[in-house]
Amino acid sequence: MSLKVIVSSRNINLRKYTSIKIGGKAKYFFEADTVDDICRIISDFDNSYYLLGGGSNLLIKDVLIDKPVIKLANAFNYIRKSGDCVEVGAAIPIPHFLQYCLKNNLGGLENLAGIPATVGGALAMNISSFGRDISVFLKGAEILDEEGKIKKLDREQIQFDYRHSSLGGKIVLRAWFKFYSEKDLKTKVNSFLDKRFQAQDFGFPSCGCIFKNPSSFTAGFLIDSCGLKGARRGDAQISSKHANFIVNLSQAKYEDVDYLICKIKDRVYQKHEIILEEEIERWI
Ligand SMILES: Cc1cc2nc3c(=O)[nH]c(=O)nc-3n(C[C@H](O)[C@H](O)[C@H](O)COP(=O)(O)OP(=O)(O)OC[C@H]3O[C@@H](n4cnc5c(N)ncnc54)[C@H](O)[C@@H]3O)c2cc1C
């Protein structure tokens, strides 16, 4: 049996798998190396599971998480050339993918430099930055659908919207991208990284932006306009650098972040009559 049960009786601390370093323990934590493994776990748990990517968009409650947590293991962590495309396993972190692009002078993803996602999570959420999303250079993806069927989808068969794609709820297994040849990629990557480090708060753990931007203003602007930058509860703090970030100063708890999120929603609604929608995903 290829199924590798990392821990089932001894519980796995999810905090170390999230970028904000908050979270309880997973009662069942699986690293799946094959599609058969994934299907077996899903069927054993009646189709109820959590899929973990890079953990960079997750806020997990400090409780014992009963649903099995599935992480795509090493077999999904590869990059190779495939005709005129690059094929990547869904577990590849975007920073590693960019390193490969840099080495091979492949332009297209440089605006995503610094985003700590995996390819699977990035496609499910349709990450974007500086006006361009990950779908632009995507050619297709292989997924495991809700019925347990493997499907190969062309880019045109996938719907991408702001922080959403039709791949959410499915399991991305691998994807193909076609890039353009770019000689001076390093300069571009460095310039995007500079802009990111200037704008975002990388001083402490976070899950990036907490809220989606409404159509009128950025969420960060709205939160700042309510004077909330720097507001703190326990070790959770609304970043003084980027108001749409909540950072974990040391030992922040789920409840601390939740308190600040509620406070932000209340204050922004009172002042602007705008309901902020969360971008992060909660596991509770
Ligand atoms: C410092 C920082 C900066 C960030 N900057 C940006 C930014 O500029 N732009 C932006 O868009 N986002 C940004 N993010 C948010 C985050 O990186 C994205 O939301 C990303 O899509 C999360 O990917 P992940 O692999 O970490 O997924 P996770 O956080 O682990 O999971 C997020 C969702 O994706 C699903 N998922 C994970 N893997 C797969 C898969 N293989 N198949 C299908 N679904 C899957 C999960 O089940 C979950 O629903 C930032 C986050 C941080 C911490």
The ligand as an SDF file (V2000), in Angstrom:
LIG
                    3D

 53 58  0  0  0  0  0  0  0  0999 V2000
    2.9090   37.4200    2.5000 C   0  0  0  0  0  0  0  0  0  0  0  0
    1.8050   37.0150    1.5420 C   0  0  0  0  0  0  0  0  0  0  0  0
    1.6070   37.7130    0.3780 C   0  0  0  0  0  0  0  0  0  0  0  0
    0.5850   37.3410   -0.5050 C   0  0  0  0  0  0  0  0  0  0  0  0
    0.4190   38.0570   -1.6470 N   0  0  0  0  0  0  0  0  0  0  0  0
   -0.5530   37.7050   -2.5100 C   0  0  0  0  0  0  0  0  0  0  0  0
   -0.7350   38.4260   -3.7440 C   0  0  0  0  0  0  0  0  0  0  0  0
    0.0070   39.3550   -4.0630 O   0  0  0  0  0  0  0  0  0  0  0  0
   -1.7360   38.0430   -4.5740 N   0  0  0  0  0  0  0  0  0  0  0  0
   -2.5680   36.9960   -4.2770 C   0  0  0  0  0  0  0  0  0  0  0  0
   -3.4590   36.6920   -5.0840 O   0  0  0  0  0  0  0  0  0  0  0  0
   -2.4280   36.3030   -3.1000 N   0  0  0  0  0  0  0  0  0  0  0  0
   -1.4440   36.6260   -2.2310 C   0  0  0  0  0  0  0  0  0  0  0  0
   -1.3050   35.9370   -1.0560 N   0  0  0  0  0  0  0  0  0  0  0  0
   -2.3010   34.9170   -0.6880 C   0  0  0  0  0  0  0  0  0  0  0  0
   -1.9760   33.4410   -1.0190 C   0  0  0  0  0  0  0  0  0  0  0  0
   -0.6280   33.2380   -1.3720 O   0  0  0  0  0  0  0  0  0  0  0  0
   -2.9070   32.9210   -2.1210 C   0  0  0  0  0  0  0  0  0  0  0  0
   -4.2450   32.9620   -1.6950 O   0  0  0  0  0  0  0  0  0  0  0  0
   -2.6020   31.4940   -2.5990 C   0  0  0  0  0  0  0  0  0  0  0  0
   -3.5140   31.1590   -3.6030 O   0  0  0  0  0  0  0  0  0  0  0  0
   -2.6710   30.4080   -1.5280 C   0  0  0  0  0  0  0  0  0  0  0  0
   -2.0540   29.2430   -2.0660 O   0  0  0  0  0  0  0  0  0  0  0  0
   -1.5420   28.0720   -1.1250 P   0  0  0  0  0  0  0  0  0  0  0  0
   -0.8760   27.0530   -1.9680 O   0  0  0  0  0  0  0  0  0  0  0  0
   -0.7730   28.6100   -0.0020 O   0  0  0  0  0  0  0  0  0  0  0  0
   -2.9370   27.4560   -0.6550 O   0  0  0  0  0  0  0  0  0  0  0  0
   -3.5070   27.2560    0.8260 P   0  0  0  0  0  0  0  0  0  0  0  0
   -3.4530   28.5230    1.5610 O   0  0  0  0  0  0  0  0  0  0  0  0
   -2.9120   26.0540    1.4470 O   0  0  0  0  0  0  0  0  0  0  0  0
   -5.0370   26.9410    0.4440 O   0  0  0  0  0  0  0  0  0  0  0  0
   -5.8530   27.9480   -0.1380 C   0  0  0  0  0  0  0  0  0  0  0  0
   -6.9750   27.2530   -0.9260 C   0  0  0  0  0  0  0  0  0  0  0  0
   -6.4120   26.5930   -2.0600 O   0  0  0  0  0  0  0  0  0  0  0  0
   -6.8180   25.2190   -2.0380 C   0  0  0  0  0  0  0  0  0  0  0  0
   -5.7810   24.4020   -2.6540 N   0  0  0  0  0  0  0  0  0  0  0  0
   -4.5060   24.1970   -2.2370 C   0  0  0  0  0  0  0  0  0  0  0  0
   -3.8710   23.3430   -3.0680 N   0  0  0  0  0  0  0  0  0  0  0  0
   -4.7620   23.0060   -4.0180 C   0  0  0  0  0  0  0  0  0  0  0  0
   -4.7350   22.1350   -5.1550 C   0  0  0  0  0  0  0  0  0  0  0  0
   -3.6580   21.4040   -5.4610 N   0  0  0  0  0  0  0  0  0  0  0  0
   -5.8620   22.0190   -5.9040 N   0  0  0  0  0  0  0  0  0  0  0  0
   -6.9870   22.7240   -5.6250 C   0  0  0  0  0  0  0  0  0  0  0  0
   -7.0770   23.5430   -4.5500 N   0  0  0  0  0  0  0  0  0  0  0  0
   -5.9830   23.6760   -3.7680 C   0  0  0  0  0  0  0  0  0  0  0  0
   -7.0000   24.8910   -0.5640 C   0  0  0  0  0  0  0  0  0  0  0  0
   -7.7870   23.7360   -0.3730 O   0  0  0  0  0  0  0  0  0  0  0  0
   -7.6710   26.1570   -0.1000 C   0  0  0  0  0  0  0  0  0  0  0  0
   -9.0180   26.1440   -0.4380 O   0  0  0  0  0  0  0  0  0  0  0  0
   -0.2760   36.2640   -0.1750 C   0  0  0  0  0  0  0  0  0  0  0  0
   -0.0560   35.5500    1.0220 C   0  0  0  0  0  0  0  0  0  0  0  0
    0.9670   35.9120    1.8630 C   0  0  0  0  0  0  0  0  0  0  0  0
    1.1890   35.1290    3.1320 C   0  0  0  0  0  0  0  0  0  0  0  0
  1  2  1  0
  2  3  1  0
  2 52  2  0
  3  4  2  0
  4  5  1  0
  4 50  1  0
  5  6  2  0
  6  7  1  0
  6 13  1  0
  7  8  2  0
  7  9  1  0
  9 10  1  0
 10 11  2  0
 10 12  1  0
 12 13  2  0
 13 14  1  0
 14 15  1  0
 14 50  1  0
 15 16  1  0
 16 17  1  0
 16 18  1  0
 18 19  1  0
 18 20  1  0
 20 21  1  0
 20 22  1  0
 22 23  1  0
 23 24  1  0
 24 25  2  0
 24 26  1  0
 24 27  1  0
 27 28  1  0
 28 29  2  0
 28 30  1  0
 28 31  1  0
 31 32  1  0
 32 33  1  0
 33 34  1  0
 33 48  1  0
 34 35  1  0
 35 36  1  0
 35 46  1  0
 36 37  1  0
 36 45  1  0
 37 38  2  0
 38 39  1  0
 39 40  1  0
 39 45  2  0
 40 41  1  0
 40 42  2  0
 42 43  1  0
 43 44  2  0
 44 45  1  0
 46 47  1  0
 46 48  1  0
 48 49  1  0
 50 51  2  0
 51 52  1  0
 52 53  1  0
M  END
$$$$
